[in-house]
């Protein structure tokens, strides 16, 4: 089950790293006087509430609480105590020697034992299996956000047993075995039905592949002062934010009010990319869309596109834009409010020279995608680009831009997006599951909309046109990118609900853009 995020309250749209959460815990105690053991008590109570909600009543229900020796296990001891007090039949399993439990976790272990509840030290996977066979629900309190390195030994065996049990699992803070900062599976990971995280969501809970292990995500308040969250610069984009930042639609507006976008795109065999990008501009509310296309392709594009204006530009022998297109392209952009460059453009040497010269000369807000980025991968033109720039690479394009591997990109998507924004002084849209939008100041937005049905050719072209159309209506590059990615993903979700994910194509997303906007303008 993929992480459900809609229930996250507005104040918890911020997303924290594990280091930030440790620092917030410390400062809550040192600066605000909230004892750490109170934070642990509140955490355990939140998990107990989630278990009670899942079972309806806990009285006489059989619950296994599987604990590690760290603070996550301490939270589990608190959960077990509340379950026992509510009349549940609780089995507490401790992986390892109880003498290794320290700090607040040791205090809560002592309290739990004082209640008369047995805490069974587990030495083998068979002991875990025996306890699970007698249970109706499992509370996973083995590892928290501090886990480093792959899970091995008894803990790995316990996680395998939990996953094989078929029982519903409520994980404490984060499913055990998940890297809190990347979403990477550390060898093996608990597959939870519900995860109760504390204070703020962690990056790994919302990032793939880890998000597939989280289930329903609940964010519990444990008493950390909200003012500390102002320091967090990563945010899960919320519908409220998008609704507040979409362009206004004045009643007396005309096509000039809503701006013109010039799309420079297309080559032989890739006219669809140009068509979808230029039409998406209009589908998100821009007043005019003009497509600059290789001259030999103009007639067919004029026939294909009814509402989009077309302009033929000088071309290469392979029907892509040539360096001779530079001056007419710049003239075409004189009255434009924004530009989209790169969709289906090709990478002929003359085309790449055109792209590099155009980027150096243009001073309009511009979205650069696909072959526009590929033509710039070996140059340093982006670093000195003028105007407001949005780049929209997929992981392969990002790897080429930064001279790293795709694996490096995917291992640290947030760090990679920030590195690109800093290096190129631009807004970076790193596409993929949970698309990221980063800007040079260090702010990052993680997008929650969209689905795997959008993993099909052309959806990136629709996104480029969407962002370009919002830029034309006066949004800043950051706002246009955040809103554009969210609207694009919402359109994908609408399309999936009507045609299904397996057979979805980019045109379905394009056609759903107006409905997505209608929903958001109505919120």
N, C-alpha and C positions, 0 to 999 in steps of 0.2 A: 504494500500500500504506500503510495507516494504521500509525502507530507502535506497535510491540509493546513493552509495558512490563514484562511478567512477569519478565523476566530481570534486572531492576534489583535489585542487592543491597540489603539493609535499610539499610546506612549511607548509601546514595545515594538514599534516598527523599526527601531534602531537594532542593528545586529552587531554583536560584540565578539571579539576574539577571546580566547581562554585567558590570555594574559590580562586583558582589560577587566574581565570578571574577577580575577584574583585580586587585582588592584582595587576594584570597587568594594569587594568584601573587606579588604584591609582598611580602606578609608572609612567605610561605614562604621567600623569599630573604633579606629584611632581618632577620627575627626568628628564623628557624630555620636559616639558613645553607644552604638548598638552592639552589644556583646555578640561575638561570633557564634556562641551556642544558641542564641536567640535566632540568628539567621538559619541555623541548622534545624531548629524546632519548627520554624515557619516553613522551611522547605519540605520537611517530612509531612507536615499537616496538609500542604497543597497536594502531595501525592496521595495521601489518605483520602482526601476529598474526591480525587479523580477515580480511585478504586471504588469508593462507595457509589459514585455516579454510574460507574460501569456495571456494578453488580446489582444496583437497586437497593439492596440491603446487605450488610456484611455479616449480620448475626448468623452464626452457625455455618458460614461459608468457609470453604477451605482455601487458604491463600498461602503460597510459598513466597518468602522474601529471601532472595539470594544476594548476599552481601560480600563485598570485598573488604579489605582492611583499612581503606582510606576514608576520606570524608564522604564519598558517595555511599559507602557502607554505613557510615554514621547516620546519613539521611534515612537509610533503610531501617536502621534500628528504631528511629522515631516513628516511621510508618508502621512497623510491627507493633509498637506499643499502642498506638492509636487504634489499630485493628483489634488488638486483644481487648482493649477497653470497650470497644463497640460490640464485642461478643463473637468475633471471628475465630475460627480454628486456624491458628497461625503456626507455620513451620518456618523457623529462621535458620538459614544455612549460611555459615561463615566459611569462605574459602581461605583456608590457611590457619595459622596459629593465632589464637586470640591475644597472645602476649605481644603480637606485632601491631595491635590496634593502639593508636595514640591520640592525644589531644581531645577535641570535642567528641570525636567518634568513640573514644574510650569511655568518656563520661556517660554517653547514651547507651553504650553496651552495659555498663555497670547498672544504670537505672533499669534497663530492660530485664536484666537478671534478677534485680530486686523484686520485680513484679511476679517472679516465679516462672516466667516464660523461658523455656530451654532454648539455648542457642547452640546448635549442633555444628561442631567443627567438621568440615568435609575434607576427606582425604582422597576420594576417588570419584570418578564420574558415576559409578554405580550408586553411590550414596545420594548423588544429586537426582538421578533417575528415580530412585525409590521415593524420595520426597515429592517429586513432581507428579508421580503416578497417583498420589493421594490428594492432588490439588485441583482447584477450578480456575485459578488465576495465578500468574507469577508477577512479582515485583522484582524488576532487574535493578539492583543497586551494587553492581560489581565494580565498574569503572566509571569515573566521571570525566571531566574535561582535561585532566592532567595526564591522561594516558599517552605514552610515547613508545613507539615501537610496536611490532606485531604481537598480538595476544598468543601466548603459548601455554603448554602444560595444562594444569588442572583448570585454569580459567577458560582456556579454549575448549576443553572437554565439556565444561559446564554450559558454555554458550551453545555448543552443538546440541546438547541435551535439551536446552530451553527451546531452541528452534525446532527440534524434532518432536517436541511434546504436543504440538497442535493447540496449546492453550493460549488464551489471550495474555499478552504481556504489557505491563505498564513500566516503562523505563524511567529511572530517576535522573533528571537533568539531560542525559544524552544516552542513546542506546550503547551499551558496553561494547567496545571494539570499534567505535567510530571516532575518527580524528575530528576534534571539535573545530579546527581551524581550516580544514580543507574539504571535509566530506569524504575523505578516503577511508576505505575499509581496511582496518589494521589486522589483516589475516582472516579474522572471522568477526561477525558483528551480530548482536541480538536484533531480531526483526520484531519490532514492537507494534502493537496495535495502537498504543498511545504513549506519547512522551511528555512528561511534565518537566519543562525546563524552568529555570529560575531567573528572575529579574529581566533578562533580555534573551532573545534567541541567539544561538551561536551560529557562526558561519557554516559549520559542518552540517547543522540540522537542515539547512535550506539548500545545500549544494549537492550535486550528484557526484557519485552514486549514493552517498549517505542518506539523501532525502527519501530513498526507497525503503529505508529501515525505520523511519521515524513514526509513521502512522499519523494519527491526529495529534497536532502539536498544541499543547496548552502552556501558556506563559504565566507562571505564578509569581505574585508579589511576595517577597520575603522580608521587606523592610529596608531595602537599600534606598537612600534618598534619591528621588527622581532627578534632582539637580545634577547628579554625577553623570547622567546619561547624555547631557549636553556635549560631552567630550567625545562621543562616539560619532564617527564620520561615515559609517556604512549604514544604509537604510534600505529596508524592504519597501518598494514602492506601493503605496496604498491608493485605493480608488479615490479617497477624499483629496489626496494631494493632486492627482491628475485632474479631477473635476475643477479644482481651484485654479489650475494653471492652463487649461485649454484656452485657445483664443476666443475672445468675445465675438458675438455675432450681432452687431448693431442692426436695428430694424431698417435703417436707411442706408445700409451698406450696398455697394455695387462691386463689380468684379475688380475694380482698381483698389477697393478697400482691402480686399483679401489677398492681394499680391500675385505676382507672377513668378513662376519657377521655370528656369531653363534646364532641361535634361540633356546632357551630352552623352550619348550612349549608342550601343548597337554596332554590329558588324555582320558580315555575311554568316548566316547560320545562327545568329544570336539577336534577331529582331524582337523576339518575345520579351527579352530582358528590358529592352528599351520601351516597348509598349506598356509593360506592367508598371515600370517605374514612373513613366510620364502620366499614366492614368491614375495611379495612386495619389499623385499630387492633387488632382481634382477631387478624388474621393474623400480626402481629409479636409476639404474646404477652401483650398486656394482658388483664387479667381481665374487664373489663366495658367496653362501649361504649354510650353513650347519645346518640342523635341528637335535637337540638332543631330542629324543622322547622316551617314555617308550618302553622297548625292545619288548614287545608283539605287539606293534603297528607299528614297523618298516617296516615290509613287506608290509602292506597296504599303508603306506605313501610312500615307495619307488615306488609302483605302481602308486600312485596318482600324485606324483611330478616327472616330467621328468628332470628338470634342477637343482633342489635342491638336494644336497647330504644329506643323512640321517645317523644317528648313533643311535643305540639302547642303552639305558642306564638302569641301575638297577631300578626296579619298585616296587611299593606296590601291595598288593593283589587287589586293585581296579584299577590297571593299571594307576598309576600316578608316577611321579619320587619320588624315596625314598632317604633317607639320604645316602644310599650306592652309589648314583649317584654323590656325591660331587666330589670325586677325578677324576673320568673319565670326568666329565663335565669341571672341571678346566683344565685338560690336553687338552681336545678338544678346549678350548678357548686360548691355548697358542699362536697360530699363528693368532688369529682373531684380526681384527682392532676394532670390536665393538661386543656387545652382546645385544640380546633382550630376556627378561625374563618375563614369566608370562601368556602369552596368552593361555587360556584354560587349565591351569596347574592343577586346582583343589586345594582343601584346606584340604586334608588329613593331619593328624598331622605330619606324616613323611615327606610329601611334604613340609609343612611349615617349618619344621626344616631344610630341604635341602635348601630352599630359604634363610633362615636367615643365615645359615653358608656360603652359596655361596656369598651373598651380603657382608658379612664381609671379605671374602677372595679375591674376584675378584678386579683387579686393571685396568680393561679395561673400556673404555667408554661404558656405559650400559643404556638401556632403560628398565624401569620396569613398567609393565602394569597389569591390571586386577587382576588375582589371585596372581600374584607376590606381588601386593600391599595389597591384602586382607590377605596374610600370614604375612605381616609385621605390620598390623594395631595395634596389641597389644604389639609390641616390640619396642625397641628404636634403632634397628639396623640401620635404615636409617640415624639417626643423626650422626653415626660414620662411614658411608660408605666411602670406598676409591674410588679414580678415579673420572671420570666425569660421573655424574648421571643425567638422565632425567626421571622424573616420569610423567605418563600420566593418571591421575585419571578422571573418570567422577564424578559428584557431590556426588553420594553415596559413592564412594571410598574415595573421599576427606574428607567427613564428618567422616568416620571411622578413617582415618589417624590422623585427628586433634581432634577427640573426640567432635565434634559439630554436630548440626543437618543439614540436607540437606537444610532446610529453611535458616539457617544461611549462608551456602555457597552461595546460590543463591541471598540472599539479598545484599551481598558484595563480588561479585566474584573477583574483583581486589584485595581487601584487603586479601581475603582468599588465592589467588594464591601467593601473596607476603609473607604471613605468612608461607606457606608451603616451599617456596624457602629459606626463612631465617632459618627456623627451621632445614631443612634437607640439607642445603648447596647444593642445586641442582637447575636445571632448571625444572620448573613446567609447565606442559601443562594441564590446566583445561578445559576439553572438554565440548562441548555444543554449542548452537547457539552463534556465536562470540567467538570461542575458544580463550583462553588467554594463553600467554606464558610469564612466569615471571622468573627472575633470582635474586640471592641474592643481587645484587647491587641496586635493586629497579627498574630496567627497566622492562616495561611490553609492550608486543605487542598484539594488538587485531586483530584477523584474520577476513577478510571480505568475504572470499570465502566459498562455501558450501551451503547446502540447507537442508530442512527437509526430503528429500528423503533418506538422509544418516542416519536417525534415525532408523537403522535396524541392527540386530545382525551381527557382524563381521567387521564393518567399523573401529572400534577401533583397531582391530588386523592388518588391512591394514595400519593404521596410525603408529602403533608401528614399523612394518617392514620398512615403508617409512623412518622414522626418523633413525632407525638403519642402513639402507643402506646408508644414507647420512653421518652418523657418520663414517662409514667404509671408505668413500672417503675423509676423512680428515677434514670435517667441525667441528667447535667447537660445543659443546652441544647446545648453544643458537642458532647459525646459523642453525644447523641441525633441531632443533625444529621449528623455525620460518619458514624456507623454507619447511620443511616437512608438517606442518599443511597447509600452503598455497597451495602447490602442491596437497595434498590430497583433499582439498576443491575444487580446480579447476577441478580435476578429477571427483569429485561428480557433479559439474555443467555440465561437458561434458556428463556424464552418464545421467543426468536428461534431457538433451536436446535431447537425442536419445531414451530413454525408458520411460521417464516420472518419476516423483517423487514417485507416488503411488506404482508402481511395481518394483522400483529399489532395488537391493540387493547389498551386499558388493562386490560380484564378479564383478559387473558392474563397481564399483569404481576402483577395482584392474586392470581391463582390460583397463581403461581409463588413468591410470597413464602415459604410454608412450606418449599419445597424449598431456596430460597436460605439460609434460616436453618438448616435441617438440615445443609447443607454446612459452614456457618461454625461452628456449635456442635460439629461433629465434627472441626474442624481442630486 
